[in-house]
Amino acid sequence: MDYERKTRVIANSYYNMGLERAKLRDLSGASECLKKSLHFNKYMTDARNLLGLIYYEVGEVGEALVQWVISMNLQPEENRADQYLGQIQRKSGAMETERRAVRRFNQALIYAQNGSEDLAILQLNKVTESKPNYVKAQLLLALLCIAREDYQKAGKAVYKVLQIDRNHPKALYYKSLVKDGGGSPKTKYEKEPEKRKLKNVLSHRQMEDDDVIIPPSYRENTKDQAVWNILAGLLLGAAVIFFLVMPANTKSINESHNKEMLKYSEALSQASQKADSLAGQLEALEAEKKTAEASLASLTSDSDSVLAQYQAVIGILQAYKKDDFPAAVRIYAGLNPDLITSADVQAVIGEIRKDMAEKGCPILEGLGDKAAEAGDPQNALVYYSKCIDLKPDSWQAKYKTAVIYKGMDQKEQANGLFSDIINNSKDEELSAKAKSERGF
């Protein structure tokens, strides 16, 4: 068995294993098998399509689109990826929903990394409500809830992940943490019993019935003496209250008041520190919000956005499928490959560029002529420049570009192109025209 056949057999075996695991909802295991299958045979579109479906199932729509676009480029006809891409395009607002979910997940991740768990959980709740199958968001929510010992909410998030992917390793680990933390009863502390009060015990013998107490002396009290005794007792009681009881009460009240004031002062200080901390966090969040909004605007707001470049690649592939090469050339003229970071999509663009360099320059030059005749020099420059980028020896396109620059009073750019034509072009008539325009 030769080497190529061996690799095909291995790739098919891994694909079949991935298909079986996917049927059993073991999406993590299926994904690993399919990646190994593509490692041995990157042209296997069935494996790419199934891997894209798994990405879509766990909420990774961007990764799914990449796999399906590559699959369409490898097999333009009779490819299920065409149906998957069409379904996403037909769903109204589907891409906007996906972008919003990813944006909120990234913001929640930033909050969690900066210690703002409450804000992170709020963002993740919104993400999981709008997109329950977003596995990454469910796992991060479960992790934050475990850290806060909210095992019931963490268990719901883990259960949702295991419904989607029954053997997800992180979800299984979080499940064990939830089981250990939420299943065991909390330790209860009982209050210690109060100590009994000691009673004064008088040491004496018990009196007998016939015992008689004989006082040492006896004197009959008169009425005046009784009154004086009562007054003396009242004065003595007042003196005891004034000199003994009241100072002790006053001291106790002052100490209690001081403790209350100290407690309120500490609480006020902590509240002030917390307010300062929250104000600093608010300023940081406002700065992050502005940065995120600017980044999002650069990604989605105009025709030069990253998303627009991926859509342009899809549009070119669909034009190829319909055998409409002029439409593919027109879309390619507005493509900016530098904004695309995926190596697989860059490989697709490289193949498209080769085809455009062979057959696309005449169409680009014609589109530039039409734009110039319609009084639209900016679009004409776009088409001519794309033609020159594909074929640097497109002397007619360079001449027309130089004439437009001259008309726009950009003499430096125009003279550079005229000089290039005069020095390097073998078309004598065109060189003569360039010399005339250059002023030689």
Secondary structure, 3 states (H helix, E strand, C coil): CCHHHHHHHHHHHHHHHHHHHHHCCCHHHHHHHHHHHHHHCCCCHHHHHHHHHHHHHCCCHHHHHHHHHHHHHHCCCCCHHHHHHHHHHHCCCHHHHHHHHHHHHHHHHHHHHCCCHHHHHHHHHHHHHHCCCCHHHHHHHHHHHHHCCCHHHHHHHHHHHHHHCCCCHHHHHHHHHHHHHHHCCCCCCCCCCCCCCCCCCCCCCCCCCCCCCCCCCCCCCCHHHHHHHHHHHHHHHHHHHHHHHHHHHHHHHHHHHHHHHHHHHHHHHHHHHHHHHHHHHHHHHHHHHHHHHHHHHHHHCCCCCHHHHHHHHHHHHHHHHCCCHHHHHHHHHCCCHHHCCCHHHHHHHHHHHHHHHHHCHHHHHHHHHHHHHCCCHHHHHHHHHHHHHHCCCCHHHHHHHHHHHHHCCCHHHHHHHHHHHHHHCCCHHHHHHHHHHHCC
